[in-house]
Amino acid sequence: MPLYDFICDQCQQVFEVRATIQEKADGLEPECPVCHSKQVHQIISAGFMLRGGGNQTSAFSSCGPSLGSGCCG
Ligand SMILES: [Zn+2]
């Protein structure tokens, strides 16, 4: 069963949804596991990291504590 990555528009939480092709075709309406918002959208590509943003202080924690900009190189 494929996994789909979604990001919450409300709190920028990234989460995975497991669904069958059929469920996907029928239209997924996943909700954010954090704030339970349904204002989410799917992340299509694997390289979803936003680049070149000014004050992107969202929940990407792969580069350690957010000490401001530039920590991701
Ligand atoms: Zn959320």
N, CA, C, O and the ligand as a Tripos MOL2 file, in Angstrom:
@<TRIPOS>MOLECULE
protein
  293   291    74     0     0
PROTEIN
NO_CHARGES

@<TRIPOS>ATOM
      1 N           0.8550   -1.2020    0.0000 N.3       1 MET1
      2 CA          0.0000    0.0000    0.0000 C.3       1 MET1
      3 C           0.8860    1.2470    0.0000 C.2       1 MET1
      4 O           1.7370    1.4040    0.8750 O.2       1 MET1
      5 N           0.6930    2.1060   -0.9510 N.am      2 PRO2
      6 CA          1.5910    3.2640   -1.0510 C.3       2 PRO2
      7 C           1.3570    4.2830    0.0600 C.2       2 PRO2
      8 O           0.2780    4.3900    0.6410 O.2       2 PRO2
      9 N           2.4100    5.0080    0.3140 N.am      3 LEU3
     10 CA          2.3420    6.0920    1.2840 C.3       3 LEU3
     11 C           2.3140    7.4180    0.5420 C.2       3 LEU3
     12 O           2.9860    7.6070   -0.4710 O.2       3 LEU3
     13 N           1.5310    8.3100    1.0700 N.am      4 TYR4
     14 CA          1.4740    9.6490    0.4990 C.3       4 TYR4
     15 C           1.8740   10.6490    1.5610 C.2       4 TYR4
     16 O           1.4550   10.5580    2.7150 O.2       4 TYR4
     17 N           2.6890   11.6020    1.1550 N.am      5 ASP5
     18 CA          3.1080   12.6520    2.0810 C.3       5 ASP5
     19 C           2.1910   13.8490    1.9440 C.2       5 ASP5
     20 O           1.9030   14.3150    0.8410 O.2       5 ASP5
     21 N           1.7460   14.3280    3.0690 N.am      6 PHE6
     22 CA          0.9130   15.5210    3.0800 C.3       6 PHE6
     23 C           1.5180   16.5460    4.0100 C.2       6 PHE6
     24 O           2.2790   16.2150    4.9190 O.2       6 PHE6
     25 N           1.1680   17.7990    3.7680 N.am      7 ILE7
     26 CA          1.5670   18.8570    4.6850 C.3       7 ILE7
     27 C           0.3260   19.6500    5.0680 C.2       7 ILE7
     28 O          -0.5360   19.9340    4.2360 O.2       7 ILE7
     29 N           0.2580   19.9950    6.3340 N.am      8 CYS8
     30 CA         -0.8810   20.7270    6.8560 C.3       8 CYS8
     31 C          -0.7220   22.2130    6.5670 C.2       8 CYS8
     32 O           0.3260   22.8020    6.8330 O.2       8 CYS8
     33 N          -1.7660   22.8030    6.0240 N.am      9 ASP9
     34 CA         -1.7100   24.2330    5.7410 C.3       9 ASP9
     35 C          -1.7990   25.0690    7.0130 C.2       9 ASP9
     36 O          -1.3920   26.2310    7.0360 O.2       9 ASP9
     37 N          -2.3240   24.4760    8.0480 N.am     10 GLN10
     38 CA         -2.5280   25.2320    9.2850 C.3      10 GLN10
     39 C          -1.2590   25.2850   10.1350 C.2      10 GLN10
     40 O          -0.8590   26.3490   10.6080 O.2      10 GLN10
     41 N          -0.6350   24.1230   10.3200 N.am     11 CYS11
     42 CA          0.5110   24.0780   11.2370 C.3      11 CYS11
     43 C           1.7780   23.5560   10.5640 C.2      11 CYS11
     44 O           2.7990   23.3700   11.2260 O.2      11 CYS11
     45 N           1.7180   23.3190    9.2570 N.am     12 GLN12
     46 CA          2.8740   22.8730    8.4840 C.3      12 GLN12
     47 C           3.4080   21.5210    8.9310 C.2      12 GLN12
     48 O           4.5510   21.1690    8.6370 O.2      12 GLN12
     49 N           2.5960   20.7800    9.6290 N.am     13 GLN13
     50 CA          3.0010   19.4290    9.9830 C.3      13 GLN13
     51 C           3.0400   18.5510    8.7280 C.2      13 GLN13
     52 O           2.1080   18.5610    7.9230 O.2      13 GLN13
     53 N           4.1110   17.8060    8.5760 N.am     14 VAL14
     54 CA          4.2040   16.8460    7.4720 C.3      14 VAL14
     55 C           3.8580   15.4730    8.0200 C.2      14 VAL14
     56 O           4.3640   15.0620    9.0640 O.2      14 VAL14
     57 N           3.0000   14.7760    7.3120 N.am     15 PHE15
     58 CA          2.5960   13.4620    7.7800 C.3      15 PHE15
     59 C           2.3360   12.5520    6.5910 C.2      15 PHE15
     60 O           2.1510   12.9960    5.4570 O.2      15 PHE15
     61 N           2.3290   11.2740    6.8950 N.am     16 GLU16
     62 CA          2.1420   10.2920    5.8450 C.3      16 GLU16
     63 C           0.7780    9.6500    5.9680 C.2      16 GLU16
     64 O           0.2810    9.3900    7.0640 O.2      16 GLU16
     65 N           0.1930    9.4040    4.8260 N.am     17 VAL17
     66 CA         -1.1020    8.7410    4.7800 C.3      17 VAL17
     67 C          -0.9520    7.4820    3.9400 C.2      17 VAL17
     68 O          -0.4410    7.5160    2.8200 O.2      17 VAL17
     69 N          -1.4010    6.3910    4.4960 N.am     18 ARG18
     70 CA         -1.3470    5.1280    3.7810 C.3      18 ARG18
     71 C          -2.7220    4.8740    3.1770 C.2      18 ARG18
     72 O          -3.7290    4.8570    3.8860 O.2      18 ARG18
     73 N          -2.7540    4.6800    1.8880 N.am     19 ALA19
     74 CA         -4.0390    4.4820    1.2350 C.3      19 ALA19
     75 C          -3.8390    3.6120    0.0050 C.2      19 ALA19
     76 O          -2.7720    3.5990   -0.6080 O.2      19 ALA19
     77 N          -4.8660    2.9080   -0.3270 N.am     20 THR20
     78 CA         -4.7930    2.1220   -1.5490 C.3      20 THR20
     79 C          -4.9530    3.0330   -2.7560 C.2      20 THR20
     80 O          -5.4030    4.1730   -2.6420 O.2      20 THR20
     81 N          -4.5790    2.5120   -3.8980 N.am     21 ILE21
     82 CA         -4.7730    3.2600   -5.1350 C.3      21 ILE21
     83 C          -6.2450    3.6450   -5.2910 C.2      21 ILE21
     84 O          -6.5820    4.7540   -5.7050 O.2      21 ILE21
     85 N          -7.1020    2.6930   -4.9450 N.am     22 GLN22
     86 CA         -8.5350    2.9460   -5.0810 C.3      22 GLN22
     87 C          -8.9970    4.0690   -4.1530 C.2      22 GLN22
     88 O          -9.7670    4.9430   -4.5520 O.2      22 GLN22
     89 N          -8.5190    4.0330   -2.9230 N.am     23 GLU23
     90 CA         -8.8710    5.1090   -1.9840 C.3      23 GLU23
     91 C          -8.3780    6.4550   -2.4880 C.2      23 GLU23
     92 O          -9.0590    7.4760   -2.3860 O.2      23 GLU23
     93 N          -7.1770    6.4210   -3.0320 N.am     24 LYS24
     94 CA         -6.6080    7.6450   -3.5820 C.3      24 LYS24
     95 C          -7.4560    8.1490   -4.7460 C.2      24 LYS24
     96 O          -7.7220    9.3450   -4.8690 O.2      24 LYS24
     97 N          -7.8720    7.2200   -5.5890 N.am     25 ALA25
     98 CA         -8.6780    7.5860   -6.7470 C.3      25 ALA25
     99 C         -10.0410    8.1320   -6.3310 C.2      25 ALA25
    100 O         -10.6080    9.0030   -6.9900 O.2      25 ALA25
    101 N         -10.5440    7.6060   -5.2350 N.am     26 ASP26
    102 CA        -11.8350    8.0880   -4.7480 C.3      26 ASP26
    103 C         -11.7350    9.4610   -4.0940 C.2      26 ASP26
    104 O         -12.7410   10.1250   -3.8460 O.2      26 ASP26
    105 N         -10.5200    9.8640   -3.8260 N.am     27 GLY27
    106 CA        -10.3280   11.1700   -3.2210 C.3      27 GLY27
    107 C         -10.0500   11.0640   -1.7420 C.2      27 GLY27
    108 O         -10.9470   10.8190   -0.9350 O.2      27 GLY27
    109 N          -8.7970   11.2520   -1.4040 N.am     28 LEU28
    110 CA         -8.4200   11.2110    0.0050 C.3      28 LEU28
    111 C          -8.7850   12.5240    0.6780 C.2      28 LEU28
    112 O          -8.6530   13.6030    0.1010 O.2      28 LEU28
    113 N          -9.2460   12.4020    1.9060 N.am     29 GLU29
    114 CA         -9.4290   13.6100    2.7070 C.3      29 GLU29
    115 C          -8.7640   13.4080    4.0640 C.2      29 GLU29
    116 O          -9.4280   13.3090    5.0950 O.2      29 GLU29
    117 N          -7.4500   13.3500    4.0350 N.am     30 PRO30
    118 CA         -6.7530   13.1210    5.2960 C.3      30 PRO30
    119 C          -6.8420   14.3380    6.1920 C.2      30 PRO30
    120 O          -7.0460   15.4590    5.7250 O.2      30 PRO30
    121 N          -6.6890   14.1100    7.4600 N.am     31 GLU31
    122 CA         -6.6480   15.2450    8.3640 C.3      31 GLU31
    123 C          -5.3370   15.2600    9.1250 C.2      31 GLU31
    124 O          -4.7180   14.2210    9.3590 O.2      31 GLU31
    125 N          -4.9370   16.4350    9.4980 N.am     32 CYS32
    126 CA         -3.6790   16.6280   10.1990 C.3      32 CYS32
    127 C          -3.7210   15.9220   11.5450 C.2      32 CYS32
    128 O          -4.6760   16.0840   12.3060 O.2      32 CYS32
    129 N          -2.6900   15.1420   11.8400 N.am     33 PRO33
    130 CA         -2.6720   14.4330   13.1190 C.3      33 PRO33
    131 C          -2.4360   15.3650   14.3040 C.2      33 PRO33
    132 O          -2.6550   14.9800   15.4530 O.2      33 PRO33
    133 N          -2.0010   16.5560   14.0350 N.am     34 VAL34
    134 CA         -1.6960   17.4890   15.1170 C.3      34 VAL34
    135 C          -2.8890   18.3840   15.4240 C.2      34 VAL34
    136 O          -3.3500   18.4460   16.5640 O.2      34 VAL34
    137 N          -3.3840   19.0720   14.4100 N.am     35 CYS35
    138 CA         -4.4410   20.0490   14.6580 C.3      35 CYS35
    139 C          -5.7810   19.6000   14.0720 C.2      35 CYS35
    140 O          -6.7850   20.3020   14.1900 O.2      35 CYS35
    141 N          -5.7860   18.4270   13.4420 N.am     36 HIS36
    142 CA         -7.0090   17.8330   12.8960 C.3      36 HIS36
    143 C          -7.6620   18.7020   11.8290 C.2      36 HIS36
    144 O          -8.8550   18.5770   11.5540 O.2      36 HIS36
    145 N          -6.8860   19.5590   11.2490 N.am     37 SER37
    146 CA         -7.3840   20.3310   10.1250 C.3      37 SER37
    147 C          -7.4470   19.4570    8.8830 C.2      37 SER37
    148 O          -6.6310   18.5520    8.7090 O.2      37 SER37
    149 N          -8.3930   19.7230    8.0440 N.am     38 LYS38
    150 CA         -8.4110   19.0660    6.7370 C.3      38 LYS38
    151 C          -7.8540   19.9800    5.6550 C.2      38 LYS38
    152 O          -7.9310   19.6750    4.4650 O.2      38 LYS38
    153 N          -7.3040   21.0850    6.0760 N.am     39 GLN39
    154 CA         -6.6500   21.9810    5.1310 C.3      39 GLN39
    155 C          -5.2290   21.4850    4.9020 C.2      39 GLN39
    156 O          -4.2600   22.0750    5.3810 O.2      39 GLN39
    157 N          -5.1290   20.3950    4.1630 N.am     40 VAL40
    158 CA         -3.8280   19.8090    3.8990 C.3      40 VAL40
    159 C          -3.6560   19.6540    2.4000 C.2      40 VAL40
    160 O          -4.6320   19.6290    1.6500 O.2      40 VAL40
    161 N          -2.4280   19.5520    1.9790 N.am     41 HIS41
    162 CA         -2.2180   19.2240    0.5740 C.3      41 HIS41
    163 C          -1.0670   18.2520    0.4220 C.2      41 HIS41
    164 O          -0.1720   18.1650    1.2620 O.2      41 HIS41
    165 N          -1.1230   17.5370   -0.6650 N.am     42 GLN42
    166 CA         -0.1530   16.4740   -0.8720 C.3      42 GLN42
    167 C           1.1650   17.0350   -1.3600 C.2      42 GLN42
    168 O           1.2180   17.9670   -2.1620 O.2      42 GLN42
    169 N           2.2110   16.4450   -0.8550 N.am     43 ILE43
    170 CA          3.5490   16.7540   -1.3450 C.3      43 ILE43
    171 C           3.8570   15.7650   -2.4480 C.2      43 ILE43
    172 O           3.9300   14.5610   -2.2060 O.2      43 ILE43
    173 N           4.0350   16.2600   -3.6450 N.am     44 ILE44
    174 CA          4.1800   15.3570   -4.7750 C.3      44 ILE44
    175 C           5.6040   14.8550   -4.9110 C.2      44 ILE44
    176 O           5.8310   13.6450   -4.9510 O.2      44 ILE44
    177 N           6.5500   15.7450   -4.9810 N.am     45 SER45
    178 CA          7.9120   15.3120   -5.2230 C.3      45 SER45
    179 C           8.6240   14.9800   -3.9250 C.2      45 SER45
    180 O           8.2090   15.3850   -2.8400 O.2      45 SER45
    181 N           9.7030   14.2330   -4.0680 N.am     46 ALA46
    182 CA         10.4750   13.8750   -2.8830 C.3      46 ALA46
    183 C          11.2650   15.0770   -2.3890 C.2      46 ALA46
    184 O          11.5560   15.1830   -1.1980 O.2      46 ALA46
    185 N          11.6090   15.9740   -3.2910 N.am     47 GLY47
    186 CA         12.4060   17.1210   -2.8890 C.3      47 GLY47
    187 C          11.5150   18.3100   -2.6090 C.2      47 GLY47
    188 O          11.5190   19.2970   -3.3440 O.2      47 GLY47
    189 N          10.7550   18.2020   -1.5400 N.am     48 PHE48
    190 CA          9.7590   19.2210   -1.2730 C.3      48 PHE48
    191 C          10.3050   20.3830   -0.4640 C.2      48 PHE48
    192 O           9.6000   21.3620   -0.2190 O.2      48 PHE48
    193 N          11.5480   20.2760   -0.0530 N.am     49 MET49
    194 CA         12.1090   21.3380    0.7710 C.3      49 MET49
    195 C          12.0510   22.6800    0.0450 C.2      49 MET49
    196 O          12.5310   22.8220   -1.0800 O.2      49 MET49
    197 N          11.4710   23.6230    0.6980 N.am     50 LEU50
    198 CA         11.3840   24.9460    0.1040 C.3      50 LEU50
    199 C          12.7440   25.6270    0.1970 C.2      50 LEU50
    200 O          13.3930   25.6340    1.2430 O.2      50 LEU50
    201 N          13.1390   26.1830   -0.9030 N.am     51 ARG51
    202 CA         14.4520   26.8080   -0.9380 C.3      51 ARG51
    203 C          14.3160   28.3120   -1.1770 C.2      51 ARG51
    204 O          13.3840   28.7820   -1.8300 O.2      51 ARG51
    205 N          15.2490   29.0210   -0.6410 N.am     52 GLY52
    206 CA         15.3370   30.4300   -0.9290 C.3      52 GLY52
    207 C          14.2910   31.2790   -0.2320 C.2      52 GLY52
    208 O          14.1760   32.4710   -0.5140 O.2      52 GLY52
    209 N          13.5310   30.6870    0.6690 N.am     53 GLY53
    210 CA         12.5600   31.4690    1.4020 C.3      53 GLY53
    211 C          13.2330   32.3850    2.3960 C.2      53 GLY53
    212 O          14.3560   32.1290    2.8310 O.2      53 GLY53
    213 N          12.5710   33.4160    2.7440 N.am     54 GLY54
    214 CA         13.1450   34.3660    3.6830 C.3      54 GLY54
    215 C          13.1170   33.8310    5.0960 C.2      54 GLY54
    216 O          14.1430   33.4060    5.6260 O.2      54 GLY54
    217 N          11.9730   33.8500    5.6930 N.am     55 ASN55
    218 CA         11.8560   33.4390    7.0810 C.3      55 ASN55
    219 C          11.0720   32.1420    7.1950 C.2      55 ASN55
    220 O          10.0130   32.0920    7.8190 O.2      55 ASN55
    221 N          11.5970   31.1180    6.5950 N.am     56 GLN56
    222 CA         10.9320   29.8270    6.6870 C.3      56 GLN56
    223 C          11.2680   29.1760    8.0190 C.2      56 GLN56
    224 O          12.3240   28.5620    8.1670 O.2      56 GLN56
    225 N          10.4030   29.3050    8.9510 N.am     57 THR57
    226 CA         10.6660   28.7210   10.2640 C.3      57 THR57
    227 C           9.6550   27.6180   10.5420 C.2      57 THR57
    228 O           9.1040   27.5330   11.6400 O.2      57 THR57
    229 N           9.4190   26.7910    9.5640 N.am     58 SER58
    230 CA          8.4510   25.7390    9.7650 C.3      58 SER58
    231 C           9.1220   24.4790   10.3150 C.2      58 SER58
    232 O          10.2880   24.4850   10.7100 O.2      58 SER58
    233 N           8.3600   23.4330   10.3250 N.am     59 ALA59
    234 CA          8.7110   22.2940   11.1640 C.3      59 ALA59
    235 C           9.7190   21.3200   10.5650 C.2      59 ALA59
    236 O           9.7270   20.1460   10.9330 O.2      59 ALA59
    237 N          10.5410   21.7690    9.6800 N.am     60 PHE60
    238 CA         11.5550   20.8690    9.1700 C.3      60 PHE60
    239 C          12.6940   20.7660   10.1760 C.2      60 PHE60
    240 O          13.4470   21.7200   10.3720 O.2      60 PHE60
    241 N          12.8110   19.6380   10.7920 N.am     61 SER61
    242 CA         13.7580   19.5130   11.8900 C.3      61 SER61
    243 C          14.9910   18.7160   11.5060 C.2      61 SER61
    244 O          15.8100   18.3870   12.3640 O.2      61 SER61
    245 N          15.1320   18.3990   10.2150 N.am     62 SER62
    246 CA         16.2280   17.5340    9.8320 C.3      62 SER62
    247 C          17.5800   18.2190    9.9500 C.2      62 SER62
    248 O          18.6170   17.5560    9.9040 O.2      62 SER62
    249 N          17.5810   19.5130   10.1000 N.am     63 CYS63
    250 CA         18.8540   20.2100   10.1830 C.3      63 CYS63
    251 C          19.1020   20.7630   11.5630 C.2      63 CYS63
    252 O          19.8580   21.7180   11.7370 O.2      63 CYS63
    253 N          18.4680   20.1640   12.5350 N.am     64 GLY64
    254 CA         18.7400   20.5640   13.9060 C.3      64 GLY64
    255 C          17.8740   21.7120   14.3570 C.2      64 GLY64
    256 O          16.9100   22.0850   13.6900 O.2      64 GLY64
    257 N          18.2230   22.2570   15.4770 N.am     65 PRO65
    258 CA         17.4230   23.3600   16.0270 C.3      65 PRO65
    259 C          17.3860   24.5410   15.0750 C.2      65 PRO65
    260 O          18.3830   24.8640   14.4290 O.2      65 PRO65
    261 N          16.2440   25.1720   14.9950 N.am     66 SER66
    262 CA         16.1440   26.3010   14.0990 C.3      66 SER66
    263 C          16.7010   27.5370   14.7730 C.2      66 SER66
    264 O          16.0620   28.1570   15.6230 O.2      66 SER66
    265 N          17.8940   27.8680   14.3720 N.am     67 LEU67
    266 CA         18.5640   29.0220   14.9400 C.3      67 LEU67
    267 C          18.5080   30.1990   13.9750 C.2      67 LEU67
    268 O          19.3770   31.0700   13.9810 O.2      67 LEU67
    269 N          17.4790   30.2060   13.1570 N.am     68 GLY68
    270 CA         17.3910   31.2490   12.1660 C.3      68 GLY68
    271 C          17.5630   30.6670   10.7900 C.2      68 GLY68
    272 O          17.2610   29.4940   10.5730 O.2      68 GLY68
    273 N          18.0300   31.4400    9.8770 N.am     69 SER69
    274 CA         18.0960   30.9850    8.5010 C.3      69 SER69
    275 C          19.4420   30.3800    8.1920 C.2      69 SER69
    276 O          20.4240   30.6010    8.9000 O.2      69 SER69
    277 N          19.4710   29.6040    7.1120 N.am     70 GLY70
    278 CA         20.7410   29.1730    6.5720 C.3      70 GLY70
    279 C          21.2810   27.8650    7.1250 C.2      70 GLY70
    280 O          22.3440   27.4170    6.6950 O.2      70 GLY70
    281 N          20.5850   27.2430    8.0580 N.am     71 CYS71
    282 CA         21.1510   26.0370    8.6480 C.3      71 CYS71
    283 C          21.1350   24.8530    7.7080 C.2      71 CYS71
    284 O          21.8190   23.8590    7.9480 O.2      71 CYS71
    285 N          20.3600   24.9480    6.6390 N.am     72 CYS72
    286 CA         20.3070   23.8440    5.6890 C.3      72 CYS72
    287 C          21.2930   24.0350    4.5490 C.2      72 CYS72
    288 O          21.3470   23.2070    3.6390 O.2      72 CYS72
    289 N          22.0420   25.0650    4.5780 N.am     73 GLY73
    290 CA         23.0360   25.2950    3.5550 C.3      73 GLY73
    291 C          22.4010   25.6830    2.2510 C.2      73 GLY73
    292 O          23.1040   25.9160    1.2680 O.2      73 GLY73
    293 ZN         -2.0920   20.7920   11.3470 Zn       74 ZN74
@<TRIPOS>BOND
     1     1     2 1
     2     2     3 1
     3     3     4 2
     4     3     5 am
     5     5     6 1
     6     6     7 1
     7     7     8 2
     8     7     9 am
     9     9    10 1
    10    10    11 1
    11    11    12 2
    12    11    13 am
    13    13    14 1
    14    14    15 1
    15    15    16 2
    16    15    17 am
    17    17    18 1
    18    18    19 1
    19    19    20 2
    20    19    21 am
    21    21    22 1
    22    22    23 1
    23    23    24 2
    24    23    25 am
    25    25    26 1
    26    26    27 1
    27    27    28 2
    28    27    29 am
    29    29    30 1
    30    30    31 1
    31    31    32 2
    32    31    33 am
    33    33    34 1
    34    34    35 1
    35    35    36 2
    36    35    37 am
    37    37    38 1
    38    38    39 1
    39    39    40 2
    40    39    41 am
    41    41    42 1
    42    42    43 1
    43    43    44 2
    44    43    45 am
    45    45    46 1
    46    46    47 1
    47    47    48 2
    48    47    49 am
    49    49    50 1
    50    50    51 1
    51    51    52 2
    52    51    53 am
    53    53    54 1
    54    54    55 1
    55    55    56 2
    56    55    57 am
    57    57    58 1
    58    58    59 1
    59    59    60 2
    60    59    61 am
    61    61    62 1
    62    62    63 1
    63    63    64 2
    64    63    65 am
    65    65    66 1
    66    66    67 1
    67    67    68 2
    68    67    69 am
    69    69    70 1
    70    70    71 1
    71    71    72 2
    72    71    73 am
    73    73    74 1
    74    74    75 1
    75    75    76 2
    76    75    77 am
    77    77    78 1
    78    78    79 1
    79    79    80 2
    80    79    81 am
    81    81    82 1
    82    82    83 1
    83    83    84 2
    84    83    85 am
    85    85    86 1
    86    86    87 1
    87    87    88 2
    88    87    89 am
    89    89    90 1
    90    90    91 1
    91    91    92 2
    92    91    93 am
    93    93    94 1
    94    94    95 1
    95    95    96 2
    96    95    97 am
    97    97    98 1
    98    98    99 1
    99    99   100 2
   100    99   101 am
   101   101   102 1
   102   102   103 1
   103   103   104 2
   104   103   105 am
   105   105   106 1
   106   106   107 1
   107   107   108 2
   108   107   109 am
   109   109   110 1
   110   110   111 1
   111   111   112 2
   112   111   113 am
   113   113   114 1
   114   114   115 1
   115   115   116 2
   116   115   117 am
   117   117   118 1
   118   118   119 1
   119   119   120 2
   120   119   121 am
   121   121   122 1
   122   122   123 1
   123   123   124 2
   124   123   125 am
   125   125   126 1
   126   126   127 1
   127   127   128 2
   128   127   129 am
   129   129   130 1
   130   130   131 1
   131   131   132 2
   132   131   133 am
   133   133   134 1
   134   134   135 1
   135   135   136 2
   136   135   137 am
   137   137   138 1
   138   138   139 1
   139   139   140 2
   140   139   141 am
   141   141   142 1
   142   142   143 1
   143   143   144 2
   144   143   145 am
   145   145   146 1
   146   146   147 1
   147   147   148 2
   148   147   149 am
   149   149   150 1
   150   150   151 1
   151   151   152 2
   152   151   153 am
   153   153   154 1
   154   154   155 1
   155   155   156 2
   156   155   157 am
   157   157   158 1
   158   158   159 1
   159   159   160 2
   160   159   161 am
   161   161   162 1
   162   162   163 1
   163   163   164 2
   164   163   165 am
   165   165   166 1
   166   166   167 1
   167   167   168 2
   168   167   169 am
   169   169   170 1
   170   170   171 1
   171   171   172 2
   172   171   173 am
   173   173   174 1
   174   174   175 1
   175   175   176 2
   176   175   177 am
   177   177   178 1
   178   178   179 1
   179   179   180 2
   180   179   181 am
   181   181   182 1
   182   182   183 1
   183   183   184 2
   184   183   185 am
   185   185   186 1
   186   186   187 1
   187   187   188 2
   188   187   189 am
   189   189   190 1
   190   190   191 1
   191   191   192 2
   192   191   193 am
   193   193   194 1
   194   194   195 1
   195   195   196 2
   196   195   197 am
   197   197   198 1
   198   198   199 1
   199   199   200 2
   200   199   201 am
   201   201   202 1
   202   202   203 1
   203   203   204 2
   204   203   205 am
   205   205   206 1
   206   206   207 1
   207   207   208 2
   208   207   209 am
   209   209   210 1
   210   210   211 1
   211   211   212 2
   212   211   213 am
   213   213   214 1
   214   214   215 1
   215   215   216 2
   216   215   217 am
   217   217   218 1
   218   218   219 1
   219   219   220 2
   220   219   221 am
   221   221   222 1
   222   222   223 1
   223   223   224 2
   224   223   225 am
   225   225   226 1
   226   226   227 1
   227   227   228 2
   228   227   229 am
   229   229   230 1
   230   230   231 1
   231   231   232 2
   232   231   233 am
   233   233   234 1
   234   234   235 1
   235   235   236 2
   236   235   237 am
   237   237   238 1
   238   238   239 1
   239   239   240 2
   240   239   241 am
   241   241   242 1
   242   242   243 1
   243   243   244 2
   244   243   245 am
   245   245   246 1
   246   246   247 1
   247   247   248 2
   248   247   249 am
   249   249   250 1
   250   250   251 1
   251   251   252 2
   252   251   253 am
   253   253   254 1
   254   254   255 1
   255   255   256 2
   256   255   257 am
   257   257   258 1
   258   258   259 1
   259   259   260 2
   260   259   261 am
   261   261   262 1
   262   262   263 1
   263   263   264 2
   264   263   265 am
   265   265   266 1
   266   266   267 1
   267   267   268 2
   268   267   269 am
   269   269   270 1
   270   270   271 1
   271   271   272 2
   272   271   273 am
   273   273   274 1
   274   274   275 1
   275   275   276 2
   276   275   277 am
   277   277   278 1
   278   278   279 1
   279   279   280 2
   280   279   281 am
   281   281   282 1
   282   282   283 1
   283   283   284 2
   284   283   285 am
   285   285   286 1
   286   286   287 1
   287   287   288 2
   288   287   289 am
   289   289   290 1
   290   290   291 1
   291   291   292 2
@<TRIPOS>SUBSTRUCTURE
     1 MET1         2 RESIDUE 1 A MET
     2 PRO2         6 RESIDUE 1 A PRO
     3 LEU3        10 RESIDUE 1 A LEU
     4 TYR4        14 RESIDUE 1 A TYR
     5 ASP5        18 RESIDUE 1 A ASP
     6 PHE6        22 RESIDUE 1 A PHE
     7 ILE7        26 RESIDUE 1 A ILE
     8 CYS8        30 RESIDUE 1 A CYS
     9 ASP9        34 RESIDUE 1 A ASP
    10 GLN10       38 RESIDUE 1 A GLN
    11 CYS11       42 RESIDUE 1 A CYS
    12 GLN12       46 RESIDUE 1 A GLN
    13 GLN13       50 RESIDUE 1 A GLN
    14 VAL14       54 RESIDUE 1 A VAL
    15 PHE15       58 RESIDUE 1 A PHE
    16 GLU16       62 RESIDUE 1 A GLU
    17 VAL17       66 RESIDUE 1 A VAL
    18 ARG18       70 RESIDUE 1 A ARG
    19 ALA19       74 RESIDUE 1 A ALA
    20 THR20       78 RESIDUE 1 A THR
    21 ILE21       82 RESIDUE 1 A ILE
    22 GLN22       86 RESIDUE 1 A GLN
    23 GLU23       90 RESIDUE 1 A GLU
    24 LYS24       94 RESIDUE 1 A LYS
    25 ALA25       98 RESIDUE 1 A ALA
    26 ASP26      102 RESIDUE 1 A ASP
    27 GLY27      106 RESIDUE 1 A GLY
    28 LEU28      110 RESIDUE 1 A LEU
    29 GLU29      114 RESIDUE 1 A GLU
    30 PRO30      118 RESIDUE 1 A PRO
    31 GLU31      122 RESIDUE 1 A GLU
    32 CYS32      126 RESIDUE 1 A CYS
    33 PRO33      130 RESIDUE 1 A PRO
    34 VAL34      134 RESIDUE 1 A VAL
    35 CYS35      138 RESIDUE 1 A CYS
    36 HIS36      142 RESIDUE 1 A HIS
    37 SER37      146 RESIDUE 1 A SER
    38 LYS38      150 RESIDUE 1 A LYS
    39 GLN39      154 RESIDUE 1 A GLN
    40 VAL40      158 RESIDUE 1 A VAL
    41 HIS41      162 RESIDUE 1 A HIS
    42 GLN42      166 RESIDUE 1 A GLN
    43 ILE43      170 RESIDUE 1 A ILE
    44 ILE44      174 RESIDUE 1 A ILE
    45 SER45      178 RESIDUE 1 A SER
    46 ALA46      182 RESIDUE 1 A ALA
    47 GLY47      186 RESIDUE 1 A GLY
    48 PHE48      190 RESIDUE 1 A PHE
    49 MET49      194 RESIDUE 1 A MET
    50 LEU50      198 RESIDUE 1 A LEU
    51 ARG51      202 RESIDUE 1 A ARG
    52 GLY52      206 RESIDUE 1 A GLY
    53 GLY53      210 RESIDUE 1 A GLY
    54 GLY54      214 RESIDUE 1 A GLY
    55 ASN55      218 RESIDUE 1 A ASN
    56 GLN56      222 RESIDUE 1 A GLN
    57 THR57      226 RESIDUE 1 A THR
    58 SER58      230 RESIDUE 1 A SER
    59 ALA59      234 RESIDUE 1 A ALA
    60 PHE60      238 RESIDUE 1 A PHE
    61 SER61      242 RESIDUE 1 A SER
    62 SER62      246 RESIDUE 1 A SER
    63 CYS63      250 RESIDUE 1 A CYS
    64 GLY64      254 RESIDUE 1 A GLY
    65 PRO65      258 RESIDUE 1 A PRO
    66 SER66      262 RESIDUE 1 A SER
    67 LEU67      266 RESIDUE 1 A LEU
    68 GLY68      270 RESIDUE 1 A GLY
    69 SER69      274 RESIDUE 1 A SER
    70 GLY70      278 RESIDUE 1 A GLY
    71 CYS71      282 RESIDUE 1 A CYS
    72 CYS72      286 RESIDUE 1 A CYS
    73 GLY73      290 RESIDUE 1 A GLY
    74 ZN74       293 GROUP 0 **** ****
